[in-house]
């Protein structure tokens, strides 16, 4: 570096308190689905990035809140602390506890009274983060804030209007204004904000662009990760006439990711009783990559050894996973096949120019 260039840089940096390095994500929180964790982060032991903003959005009844519960459990398993802001007022603590979330210990989980407005939510988040600092929370302890949901929180301006009235774009303006202020507060490296949002039908759109999310595009802009959740089928048990629906098959599309390649999609079943059936989604993926071969009602796992792993259905597959070493080997196969590695782009033109100069 030339002396003149160094002097110019020093002049630009003069008056700044300290040099700011680019912050890298060093930790991740699991969504409860191995396939989705890999699709988001493109790395083993991945998931949503700690210290960033994640948006989970979809139509009603697709499992958005349930996915957030899995993230809360992952936070607690890592020794972290979670704040759950339930503006929908629809959370079920019993269901959370069945999924392994500790809702009783206030050093691990806090359920404050939900604010009535967007501005109130951000004020609460700011207050809670300051309170966490006062408690002496170490920087290496994860703090996850879940906002459920964005669409259920109107702007103060909207609340002040009479029924049936309201200024166009008030909610969007409030979101944009609040995020501009809050981004510094959240940029602490270990505060993770998970925002649940709902889809809306876009009025006056063409047939190829019919969906949008509530409250404008500010959240989509600031989020490092956006996950689009869709229900793609029901899971039933019993007879056709008197059977009951016990879960849904869910497709998750990584609409945006700063951690890995976006637009990847995975599928997994969500059971109404206890959440994501992760191992069941392994079976379908392993069939897709030809590690599990199905013939008639029987399937077998091909691990390249002399052992025969034959089974029937999901229950039979889970029994095979319980055999020594099978779980770890299959998990490793899934990770190796889903993590994308990159090579330097070949450039014949640049190589030819370089050789011509030599």
C-alpha positions in Angstrom: 0.0 0.0 0.0 1.4 3.4 -1.0 2.1 6.0 1.6 -0.4 8.5 0.0 -3.2 5.9 0.1 -2.5 5.1 3.7 -2.6 8.8 4.6 -6.0 9.1 2.8 -7.4 6.2 4.7 -6.2 7.6 8.0 -7.8 10.9 7.2 -11.2 9.2 6.4 -11.0 7.2 9.7 -10.1 10.2 11.8 -12.7 11.0 14.4 -14.1 7.5 14.4 -14.1 5.7 17.8 -12.9 2.4 16.5 -12.5 0.4 13.4 -15.5 -1.8 12.8 -14.9 -5.3 11.5 -17.4 -7.3 9.5 -19.2 -9.5 11.9 -19.4 -13.2 10.9 -22.0 -15.6 12.2 -20.4 -18.1 14.5 -23.4 -19.9 15.9 -26.8 -21.2 14.6 -30.1 -22.2 16.1 -31.9 -25.4 14.9 -35.4 -25.2 13.4 -36.1 -28.8 14.4 -35.5 -30.0 10.8 -32.1 -31.1 9.7 -33.0 -30.6 6.1 -34.1 -27.0 6.7 -31.1 -26.2 8.9 -28.8 -27.3 6.0 -30.8 -25.5 3.4 -30.6 -22.2 5.3 -27.0 -22.2 6.4 -25.3 -24.6 4.0 -23.2 -26.1 6.8 -23.3 -28.9 9.3 -24.9 -28.1 12.7 -26.5 -25.0 11.1 -29.9 -23.4 11.2 -31.0 -19.8 11.5 -28.0 -17.4 12.2 -27.5 -16.1 15.8 -27.3 -12.4 16.0 -29.4 -11.8 12.9 -33.1 -11.2 11.9 -35.1 -14.1 10.6 -38.6 -13.9 9.1 -40.9 -16.9 9.0 -44.0 -16.3 6.8 -46.9 -18.2 5.3 -50.7 -18.7 5.3 -52.6 -19.6 8.5 -52.2 -23.1 9.8 -48.8 -23.9 8.1 -46.7 -24.3 11.3 -45.0 -20.9 11.5 -45.3 -20.6 15.3 -44.4 -24.2 15.8 -41.2 -23.6 13.9 -40.5 -20.7 16.3 -41.0 -23.0 19.3 -38.3 -25.3 17.9 -36.0 -22.3 17.7 -36.8 -21.4 21.3 -36.0 -25.0 22.4 -32.7 -24.8 20.5 -31.9 -21.5 22.3 -32.5 -23.0 25.7 -30.5 -26.1 24.9 -27.5 -23.8 24.2 -28.0 -22.2 27.6 -29.7 -19.1 26.1 -32.6 -16.9 27.1 -35.9 -16.3 25.1 -38.4 -13.5 25.1 -41.7 -14.5 23.5 -43.9 -11.5 22.3 -47.3 -13.0 21.6 -49.3 -10.1 19.9 -51.7 -12.7 18.4 -52.4 -13.9 22.0 -52.6 -17.5 20.7 -49.6 -19.2 22.3 -50.2 -22.6 24.0 -47.7 -23.1 26.9 -48.7 -26.8 27.3 -47.8 -27.4 23.7 -44.5 -25.6 24.0 -43.6 -27.8 27.0 -44.5 -31.0 25.1 -42.0 -29.8 22.5 -39.3 -29.4 25.2 -39.5 -25.7 25.9 -39.0 -24.6 29.5 -41.7 -21.9 30.1 -41.5 -21.9 33.9 -37.9 -20.7 34.5 -37.8 -17.0 34.0 -34.0 -17.0 33.6 -34.7 -19.0 30.4 -38.1 -17.9 29.1 -40.1 -14.7 29.5 -43.6 -14.1 28.3 -44.3 -10.4 28.8 -47.6 -8.6 28.3 -47.9 -8.0 24.5 -47.9 -4.4 23.3 -50.8 -3.2 21.2 -48.7 -1.5 18.4 -45.6 -1.9 16.3 -43.9 0.9 18.1 -44.8 -0.7 21.4 -43.2 -4.0 20.3 -39.9 -2.3 19.5 -40.0 -0.3 22.7 -40.5 -3.6 24.6 -37.6 -5.3 22.8 -35.3 -2.3 23.6 -36.4 -2.4 27.3 -35.9 -6.1 27.6 -32.5 -6.0 26.0 -31.4 -3.3 28.4 -32.8 -5.4 31.3 -30.8 -8.4 30.1 -27.6 -6.2 30.1 -28.3 -5.1 33.6 -28.6 -8.8 34.7 -25.0 -9.2 33.6 -25.9 -11.5 30.7 -22.5 -12.5 29.1 -22.0 -11.8 25.5 -21.6 -15.5 24.7 -25.1 -16.3 26.0 -27.7 -16.3 23.2 -30.8 -14.1 23.6 -33.6 -14.9 21.2 -36.7 -12.6 20.7 -39.7 -14.1 19.0 -42.4 -11.7 17.7 -45.6 -13.6 16.9 -46.8 -12.1 14.8 -45.9 -8.9 12.8 -49.2 -8.9 11.0 -51.2 -8.8 14.3 -49.4 -5.6 15.4 -50.8 -2.3 13.9 -49.1 1.1 14.0 -50.1 3.6 16.7 -51.4 5.8 13.9 -53.8 3.0 12.8 -55.0 2.4 16.4 -55.9 6.1 16.8 -58.2 6.1 13.8 -61.9 5.2 14.0 -63.2 1.7 12.9 -63.1 1.4 9.2 -60.7 4.3 8.8 -56.9 4.5 8.6 -54.2 6.1 6.5 -52.8 4.0 3.7 -49.3 2.7 4.4 -49.3 3.6 8.1 -48.1 0.1 9.2 -45.4 0.0 6.6 -44.1 3.4 7.5 -44.0 2.4 11.2 -42.1 -0.8 10.4 -39.5 1.0 8.3 -39.0 3.7 10.9 -38.7 1.3 13.8 -36.2 -1.0 12.1 -34.0 2.0 11.2 -33.7 2.8 14.9 -33.6 -0.7 16.2 -30.9 -2.1 13.9 -28.2 -0.6 16.0 -29.7 -2.0 19.2 -30.0 -5.5 17.6 -26.4 -5.4 16.2 -24.8 -6.9 19.2 -23.8 -10.2 17.8 -25.9 -12.4 20.0 -29.4 -10.9 19.9 -31.5 -13.0 17.5 -34.8 -11.6 16.3 -37.4 -14.1 14.9 -40.4 -12.4 13.3 -43.5 -14.4 12.3 -45.5 -12.9 9.5 -48.6 -13.8 7.5 -49.2 -13.8 3.8 -51.8 -11.6 2.2 -53.5 -11.6 -1.2 -52.0 -8.8 -3.3 -54.9 -6.7 -4.6 -54.8 -5.8 -8.3 -51.9 -8.2 -9.1 -51.5 -10.4 -12.1 -52.0 -14.2 -11.8 -48.3 -14.9 -11.4 -47.8 -12.5 -8.5 -50.7 -12.8 -6.1 -49.0 -13.0 -2.6 -47.4 -10.5 -0.3 -46.6 -10.2 3.4 -48.1 -7.8 5.9 -46.7 -4.4 6.8 -44.6 -3.6 3.8 -41.1 -4.7 2.8 -38.9 -3.3 5.6 -38.7 -6.6 7.4 -37.8 -8.5 4.2 -35.1 -5.9 3.6 -33.5 -6.2 7.1 -33.9 -9.9 7.5 -30.8 -12.1 6.8 -33.1 -15.2 6.4 -36.6 -15.5 5.1 -38.5 -18.8 5.3 -41.7 -19.3 3.3 -43.8 -22.1 4.9 -46.5 -23.9 2.9 -48.8 -26.8 3.8 -48.7 -29.4 1.0 -50.8 -32.2 2.4 -52.5 -33.8 5.4 -51.5 -36.7 7.5 -54.4 -38.8 8.7 -54.9 -42.0 10.8 -57.9 -44.3 11.0 -60.5 -44.9 8.3 -61.4 -42.6 5.5 -64.8 -42.0 7.0 -64.0 -41.6 10.7 -60.2 -41.0 10.7 -58.6 -37.8 12.1 -55.9 -35.5 10.8 -52.8 -35.8 12.9 -50.4 -33.5 11.1 -49.5 -31.8 7.9 -46.8 -32.2 5.3 -44.9 -28.9 5.1 -42.7 -27.4 2.4 -40.2 -24.8 3.5 -38.6 -22.5 0.9 -35.6 -20.5 1.9 -36.7 -17.3 0.1 -33.7 -15.3 1.3 -30.4 -16.3 2.9 -27.2 -14.4 3.6 -25.6 -17.6 4.9 -25.9 -19.9 1.8 -27.6 -20.2 -1.6 -31.3 -19.1 -1.4 -34.4 -20.5 -3.1 -33.7 -24.1 -1.8 -36.7 -26.0 -0.6 -37.3 -29.0 1.7 -40.2 -31.0 3.0 -41.0 -32.4 6.4 -44.0 -33.6 8.4 -45.4 -31.6 11.3 -47.3 -33.5 13.9 -50.0 -31.7 15.8 -49.1 -33.5 19.1 -45.4 -32.8 19.3 -44.0 -30.9 16.3 -41.6 -31.7 13.4 -41.0 -35.4 12.7 -37.4 -34.9 11.6 -36.5 -38.5 11.0 -39.5 -39.1 8.8 -38.3 -36.4 6.4 -34.9 -38.2 6.3 -36.6 -41.2 4.8 -38.1 -39.3 1.9 -34.8 -37.5 1.2 -32.8 -40.7 1.3 -35.2 -42.2 -1.2 -34.6 -39.2 -3.4 -30.8 -39.6 -3.3 -31.0 -43.5 -3.8 -29.6 -44.4 -0.4 -33.0 -46.0 0.5 -34.3 -48.3 -2.2 -38.0 -49.3 -2.1 -39.5 -52.3 -3.8 -43.2 -53.0 -3.1 -43.9 -52.6 0.6 -40.3 -53.2 1.7 -37.4 -50.8 1.7 -33.7 -51.2 2.4 -30.9 -48.9 3.3 -27.7 -49.1 1.2 -24.8 -48.2 3.4 -22.2 -50.0 1.2 -21.5 -52.7 3.7 -22.5 -56.4 4.0 -25.3 -55.8 6.4 -29.0 -55.8 5.3 -31.2 -53.0 6.7 -34.7 -53.9 5.6 -37.8 -52.3 6.9 -41.4 -51.3 6.3 -42.7 -47.7 6.6 -41.6 -44.8 8.8 -41.8 -46.8 12.1 -39.6 -49.5 10.6 -37.1 -46.9 9.4 -36.8 -45.4 12.9 -36.0 -48.8 14.3 -33.2 -49.0 11.8 -31.9 -45.6 13.0 -31.7 -47.0 16.5 -29.1 -49.7 15.4 -25.5 -48.9 16.3 -23.9 -46.4 14.0 -26.8 -46.2 11.5 -28.1 -42.8 12.7 -24.7 -41.1 12.5 -23.9 -42.6 9.1 -27.2 -41.5 7.5 -27.0 -38.0 9.0 -23.5 -37.7 7.6 -24.8 -38.8 4.1 -27.5 -36.1 4.2 -25.1 -33.4 5.3 -22.5 -34.3 2.7 -25.1 -34.3 -0.1 -26.9 -31.1 0.9 -23.9 -28.9 1.8 -22.8 -27.1 -1.5 -19.1 -26.5 -2.0 -17.9 -23.8 -4.4 -14.9 -23.8 -6.7 -13.2 -20.8 -8.3 -14.9 -19.8 -11.6 -12.9 -20.8 -14.6 -12.0 -17.9 -16.9 -10.4 -18.8 -20.2 -10.3 -15.1 -21.2 -8.4 -14.0 -18.1 -6.0 -16.9 -18.4 -5.3 -16.1 -22.0 -4.6 -12.4 -21.3 -2.3 -13.3 -18.4 -0.3 -15.8 -20.6 -0.1 -13.1 -23.3 1.5 -10.6 -20.9 4.1 -13.1 -19.8 
